[in-house]
Structure formats: C-alpha cells, structure tokens
Amino acid sequence: MSNKKIQNRNSTLDIIRIIAVILVMSMHFLVYTGFYQEVVSGLPMFIMYNMRVVFLTCVPTFIMLTGYLMCHKELSKKYYKGIINVLVIYAIATLLCMIVKCLFNGELLNIKNYIFKLLDFTGANYGWYVEMYIGLYMLIPFINLSYNSLKTQKHKQALVLTMICLTVIPAVFNVYNFDSTYWWLHPTTSYSFQKLFPMWWIYIYPLTYYFTGCYLREYGLNIKTGKLVIMLVLSILLFGTYNYYRDYGTTFTELLYNHWYSCEVYVVSVLSFSILLRIKTENYSDNIKLILFKISELTFGMYLISYIFDKLIYTTLYKYVGTVAERLPYYFIVIPIIFLLSAVASFFMNILADLLIKLGSKIKSLCIKHRD
C-alpha cells in the first residue's frame, strides 16, 4: 500500500476489526475454561458473567463493521469475485484444523472427508461464521438497494426499528413465566416461558446488525461520548447481573435473552461500536497505521486458525489449573499468546492464499488462451 493510501486510511476501522477478533478469542476463553459447566455463585462467576456480556459483542461488531464498510457495494461480477480470498483462506484453515484433529484426536483425514467437512463447515471448528457470511455477502448488493432507496433518516430509522422488532424484541418479552409467582424468586427452576411476541424471524439477526452498521455510518448516534461510556458501563453491569440472577445456583443456560439476537447484546454492541468509531486516528504515524492495517488484514484467518491454539493452550491450562476461578486471571496471559500465534499463522495463510489465487488466475488465462 502506498504512503498516500496509508495516510488517508481510516485506521479506526482497523482497530475495531482487531478488537472484534480479540473478543472472539475471549468468548472462547469462557468456553474452554469451564465457565459454562460451573455452578453459578461467587464473585469470580459474577465477573465472568459481566465479561461474557462484553465478549458476546464479537460477532455483532464484525457484522456492523461489514455494514459500515459495504453499504454502497453494488451488484457486479467484480463484487462477487471479492469473496474468493475469504473462501481460499477458509479452505486452508479447514485443512490445518483437520490435520491437528487427526494428529491429536485421531479423526479421519482424507480427500473425501476433507471435501465433506469443507462443505458442511465443520472441518474448521469456527467455520459456522463463514457459512453465515457467504449468504450475507451474496445478499449485500440487494440489501443495499433496500437501504439506499430510502431517502430520509426517518425511513431508515423505520427500517432498523422494524428489524429490531423482528429479531431483538422477542427476547425481551418471551423469557418469563407469568403462571408462577415462585418462578420470579427461583427462575432457574423452570425454563418454560410464555410467548408474548412473534419470534419466527429472530434468526435473521445478521441483517439487523448489518442495517445498523449502515445507519451508524450515515448518521451515528447523536449522544455525547461521555454519556455513551456511562450508558455502556451501566448496561454491562445491568445485563451481567440479570444473567447471573437468572442462572444463580445452577449452570449457565443459553436462552433468548443472552444470545446474539437478544436485547442486551444489541444494546451493548451498538453502544460499544459507536464509542469505538469515535477513536481519533488522524494523527497516528504512517508506521502505526501500516501496522494496524497489516494486523487487521490477518483477522479473518486469525479467527479460523485460533481453534488450533485454543486446543493446545487450554488443554494445558485445564490440566494444571484446577478451578474456573483459578483460571480467570490467566485470561491476561492466554489471550495475548493465542492472538500472537494466530496472527503469525494467519500471515502465512494469507501468503499461501495469494499464491493459490494467482496460480488459479494464471491457469484460467492459459485455458482461455488455449481455447481461443
């Protein structure tokens, strides 16, 4: 990248992408340290419940950033070619993950199994996001037509609010049992709730976050940064405490109110994303901007390949550090290590992907030339 492009680059978006991948790794920290199997009580679990509220913004942040960056993309052959790099990196990551699982878990590895695992998105353990992203990517030119055809801010607000009603609001109302007064004192005794709001469309929540990203790029939130920070901190404490209360005395249960399509995740994601967008990077040196750009380029591969380092590092941590509470302080050691190792691995994956794409392009050119 030329010096002029680096100087004009909005490095704030690189920072957001880097933070998002750290949040992904942080979510996996909870998975692999036994948080979800631990009986809910005590200060360490309360802290981890609040951490989870923050970490769960990882996927929404990536999707809002996609909306922010791609809200003006139009239907074209060139646009669809843009996903080739994503697919090649995914194919490389799948192969590497399957090799590791073959070596350590004895799982089958051959060409047939690789192809099947590649296509059903289970070869790379974090490949579910790729499956979602492929569909979103295909829809983006048409999604943009619907958003950009709306000419006023109020109309675009109506679109975002409609998506919130379809995908977020159900998790506000459909999580209570009004038949029992006992339930309110002991909500973990039953997970049967009354359905008060339509919820058939909740699984299209990626579109809600995408439209939100589009809207925030165009209008932002007209709230002072200080107030946003206060709202964010209070929201995290409120939702973390609520989730802790709902599960107290039992183990974590994933329900509507604590998933990606929940009100709490949407609120915290929008507030945190809006705050991050206000990071000023205009005065950053060209070297700092270049470093941020290079790291942000690696984040997709880092996300996929981090499974390998999760597997290796958390197995050791689980073996030598006995309880969830004792493992909590290791967050500040484990995450930087996994981040660094994943970045190095992703760097070489990107080089290999570039070579494979160039090779494919050259072969295609030779075939066309031979045919003519």
Disulfide bonds with the S-S distance in Angstrom:
none
